[in-house]
Amino acid sequence: MRDRHALHSAQPALLAAQVCFGLFPVFGKLAMHEVGPRALTALRIAVGALVLGGLALLRDPRAFAAARREWKRLLACSLLGIVLNQVLFLEGVHRSSALHAGLIVCTIPVFTYLIAASFGQERWSARRAAGIGIALAGCAWLVLARGTRGASGSAPLTGDLLMVANCLLYSGYLVLSRPLLRSLPPLVLIAWAYALCVPWAPFLYASAAPDYAELDALDWASLAYVLVFPTVVAYLLISYALARVSASTAAIYNYLQPLVAGLGAWWMLGETPSAAAGVAAALLFAGIWLVTRDERGATTTAGTSPRP
């Protein structure tokens, strides 16, 4: 009875978090009409470090201070999970489609298991190996078949490959962060990851500083969405939910992201999926199901550390 009540209280937060993340590529694409991917990454770093760092320091100052002992691993997490991850993702979305972004992100549990198993954190199995092959085949089909109509990206193949690289690096971040999460609260981990990449922000921003005078109302609204909801609000919602349900339960809701991204891309960007996208989605979800069906490994890790 208590578990059921906890799930019911966590469900609205989990659903809202997936909406925040699912609409990220849609509003990100709109914001990047005038604000380049690198400048947008720099702004996200600044907001994430300020807000999440402040909250972590207020909520758990002892753990925040103690985390300094792990600065080398935290620095690696910062590079993989924030700087490179965000630059590659936004550069990819800018060149490709929001719908493809929503589907390609689904490869994260597959890559996470592949890396974790390679380093001995997970056990290999024939079923999961087959799942990896099926999911990667779906990803390759999506990239090569161009399963989106109405996309406005300038170099879709390059964009998709950048997003695949982004998912691979972010999966490395998840594997690297797993030992840290045994001793650090998730909020402290992500706050330090943001804080340690602040020195990169001025260089990213200066390389493509936007002209704010050119932004219209939709540009400003899209920029505000990107800086507030997927950067801060979604993380806080998932942290709230994880205090009430298991990480594996929370991770199930991640599969709503492609649906949210697809609907948002169709409504706001005029992107419509083709039959090729449907085939790719079926292969991706079948592969992910095989990889995450019995074990908690990649699913749990993905659930405890949402996409920054």
C-alpha positions in Angstrom: 0.0 0.0 0.0 2.8 2.3 0.9 4.7 1.5 -2.3 1.6 2.1 -4.4 1.1 5.5 -2.7 4.7 6.4 -3.4 4.4 5.5 -7.1 1.2 7.5 -7.4 2.9 10.5 -5.9 6.0 10.1 -8.1 4.1 9.5 -11.4 3.3 13.2 -12.1 6.9 14.2 -11.5 8.2 11.4 -13.8 5.8 12.3 -16.5 6.5 16.0 -16.3 10.3 15.3 -16.4 9.9 13.3 -19.6 7.9 16.1 -21.2 10.7 18.5 -20.3 13.4 16.2 -21.8 11.3 15.2 -24.8 10.6 18.8 -25.9 14.3 19.8 -25.4 15.3 19.0 -29.0 12.2 20.8 -30.3 12.7 24.0 -28.4 16.5 23.7 -28.8 16.0 23.7 -32.6 13.9 26.8 -32.3 16.3 28.6 -30.0 19.2 27.8 -32.4 17.6 29.9 -35.1 19.6 32.8 -33.6 21.6 31.3 -30.7 24.3 28.8 -31.9 24.8 25.4 -30.4 28.0 26.3 -28.6 26.7 29.6 -27.2 23.5 27.7 -26.0 25.8 25.1 -24.3 27.7 27.8 -22.5 24.4 29.4 -21.3 23.2 26.0 -20.1 26.4 25.4 -18.2 26.2 28.8 -16.5 22.5 28.3 -15.4 23.1 24.6 -14.4 26.1 25.4 -12.3 24.5 28.4 -10.6 21.1 26.9 -9.8 22.0 23.2 -9.3 25.2 24.1 -7.5 23.4 26.5 -5.2 20.7 23.9 -4.4 23.2 21.2 -3.7 25.2 23.5 -1.4 22.1 24.5 0.5 20.6 21.0 0.7 23.7 18.9 1.6 26.7 21.2 2.2 28.7 18.4 3.9 28.4 16.0 0.9 29.1 18.9 -1.5 32.3 19.7 0.3 33.3 16.0 0.7 32.9 15.5 -3.0 36.1 17.4 -3.7 38.1 14.3 -2.8 36.8 12.7 -6.1 37.7 15.7 -8.2 39.5 13.7 -10.9 36.6 11.4 -11.5 34.2 14.3 -11.3 36.3 16.2 -13.8 36.0 13.3 -16.2 32.3 13.2 -15.6 32.1 16.9 -16.4 33.8 16.5 -19.7 31.9 13.5 -20.9 28.5 14.3 -19.4 28.3 18.0 -19.8 30.8 19.8 -22.1 31.2 17.2 -24.9 27.7 15.7 -24.4 25.9 19.0 -24.8 28.0 20.4 -27.6 27.6 17.3 -29.7 23.9 17.0 -28.9 23.0 20.6 -29.8 25.3 20.6 -32.9 23.5 17.4 -34.0 20.0 18.7 -33.4 20.9 21.9 -35.2 21.9 19.9 -38.3 19.3 17.1 -38.2 15.7 16.8 -36.9 14.1 16.9 -33.5 12.4 13.6 -34.2 15.7 11.9 -34.9 17.1 13.3 -31.7 14.3 11.8 -29.7 14.9 8.3 -31.2 18.7 8.4 -31.2 18.7 9.2 -27.4 17.1 5.8 -26.9 20.5 4.2 -27.7 21.9 5.4 -24.3 20.9 2.3 -22.3 22.4 0.1 -25.1 25.7 2.0 -25.2 25.7 2.1 -21.4 25.4 -1.7 -21.1 28.0 -2.2 -23.8 30.6 0.0 -22.0 29.8 -1.3 -18.6 30.1 -4.9 -19.8 33.4 -4.1 -21.5 34.8 -2.9 -18.2 33.4 -5.8 -16.2 30.6 -3.9 -14.5 28.0 -6.0 -16.2 27.8 -9.6 -17.4 27.7 -10.5 -21.1 24.8 -12.6 -22.3 23.6 -13.8 -25.7 20.2 -12.1 -25.3 21.7 -8.7 -24.5 24.3 -9.0 -27.2 21.4 -9.7 -29.7 19.6 -6.6 -28.2 22.7 -4.4 -28.9 22.8 -5.6 -32.5 19.1 -5.0 -33.1 19.2 -1.6 -31.5 22.3 -0.5 -33.4 20.7 -1.8 -36.6 17.7 0.4 -35.9 19.9 3.4 -35.3 21.8 2.8 -38.5 18.6 2.4 -40.4 17.3 5.7 -39.0 20.5 7.5 -39.9 20.9 6.2 -43.4 17.2 6.1 -44.4 16.4 9.7 -43.3 13.1 8.8 -41.7 11.8 12.4 -41.3 9.9 14.6 -43.7 9.9 18.4 -43.2 13.2 18.5 -41.3 15.1 21.8 -41.5 18.6 20.6 -40.7 21.4 21.6 -43.0 23.5 18.4 -42.8 21.2 15.6 -41.5 23.7 12.7 -41.8 26.4 14.7 -40.0 23.8 15.8 -37.3 22.7 12.2 -36.7 26.3 11.0 -36.4 27.1 13.8 -33.9 24.1 12.7 -31.8 25.2 9.1 -31.9 28.6 10.2 -30.6 26.9 12.3 -28.0 24.9 9.2 -26.7 28.1 7.1 -26.7 30.0 9.8 -24.6 27.0 10.2 -22.3 26.8 6.5 -21.7 30.5 6.6 -20.7 29.5 9.3 -18.2 26.8 7.1 -16.7 29.3 4.2 -16.3 31.9 6.5 -14.8 29.4 8.1 -12.4 28.0 4.8 -11.1 30.7 4.3 -8.4 30.3 8.0 -7.3 26.6 7.6 -6.8 27.3 5.0 -4.1 28.6 7.8 -1.9 27.3 11.0 -3.3 23.7 12.2 -3.7 22.7 12.6 -7.3 22.2 16.4 -6.9 25.7 16.8 -5.6 27.2 14.8 -8.4 25.5 16.7 -11.2 26.1 20.1 -9.4 29.9 19.3 -9.4 29.8 18.1 -13.0 28.3 21.5 -14.0 30.6 23.5 -11.8 33.8 21.9 -13.1 32.9 22.7 -16.7 32.3 26.4 -16.0 35.8 27.3 -17.3 34.8 26.0 -20.7 31.8 28.3 -20.9 33.5 31.6 -21.9 35.4 29.9 -24.7 32.3 28.2 -26.1 30.2 31.4 -25.8 32.9 33.6 -27.4 33.3 31.3 -30.3 29.7 32.0 -31.5 28.3 34.9 -29.3 24.7 35.6 -30.4 23.1 38.9 -31.3 20.3 39.2 -28.8 18.8 42.1 -30.8 17.8 39.6 -33.5 15.8 37.4 -31.2 12.0 37.5 -31.5 9.4 36.4 -28.9 9.5 32.8 -30.0 13.3 32.7 -29.9 13.3 34.1 -26.3 10.6 31.7 -25.2 12.5 28.7 -26.7 15.8 29.9 -25.1 14.0 30.3 -21.7 12.6 26.8 -22.1 16.0 25.2 -22.8 17.7 27.0 -19.9 14.9 26.3 -17.3 13.1 23.0 -18.0 15.6 20.3 -19.3 18.5 22.0 -17.5 17.0 22.4 -14.0 13.3 21.5 -13.6 13.5 18.0 -15.1 16.4 17.1 -12.9 14.7 18.3 -9.7 11.5 16.4 -10.7 13.4 13.1 -11.2 15.3 13.7 -7.9 11.9 14.1 -6.2 10.6 10.9 -7.8 13.8 8.8 -7.0 13.2 9.5 -3.3 9.9 7.6 -3.6 10.4 4.9 -6.3 13.3 2.8 -7.5 15.6 4.0 -10.2 14.6 1.0 -12.5 10.9 2.1 -12.1 11.8 5.7 -12.9 13.8 4.6 -15.9 10.8 3.1 -17.6 9.4 6.5 -18.1 12.4 7.5 -20.3 10.8 5.7 -23.2 8.1 8.4 -23.3 10.8 10.9 -24.6 10.6 9.8 -28.3 6.8 10.0 -28.3 7.0 13.5 -26.8 9.7 14.6 -29.2 7.8 13.2 -32.2 4.6 14.9 -31.3 6.4 18.2 -30.5 8.4 18.0 -33.7 5.2 17.4 -35.8 3.2 20.1 -34.1 5.8 22.9 -33.8 8.4 22.1 -36.6 6.3 20.3 -39.2 8.4 17.2 -39.0 6.5 14.0 -39.9 7.9 10.4 -39.5 8.1 8.2 -42.5 7.8 4.4 -42.7 11.6 4.2 -42.3 11.4 6.0 -39.0 8.7 3.5 -37.8 11.0 0.6 -38.7 13.9 2.2 -36.9 11.8 2.9 -33.8 10.6 -0.7 -33.7 14.2 -2.1 -34.0 15.4 0.4 -31.4 12.7 -0.5 -28.8 13.1 -4.2 -29.4 16.8 -4.0 -28.9 16.5 -1.9 -25.8 13.9 -4.2 -24.3 16.3 -7.2 -24.8 19.2 -5.3 -23.2 17.3 -4.0 -20.2 14.6 -6.7 -19.7 16.0 -8.7 -16.8 18.9 -6.7 -15.4 19.0 -3.4 -13.7 22.4 -2.4 -14.9 22.1 0.2 -17.7 18.4 1.0 -16.8 19.2 1.8 -13.2 22.2 3.9 -14.1 20.1 5.9 -16.6 17.4 6.3 -14.1 19.6 7.7 -11.4 21.3 10.3 -13.5 19.0 12.0 -16.0 20.3 13.6 -19.1 21.9 17.0 -18.3 
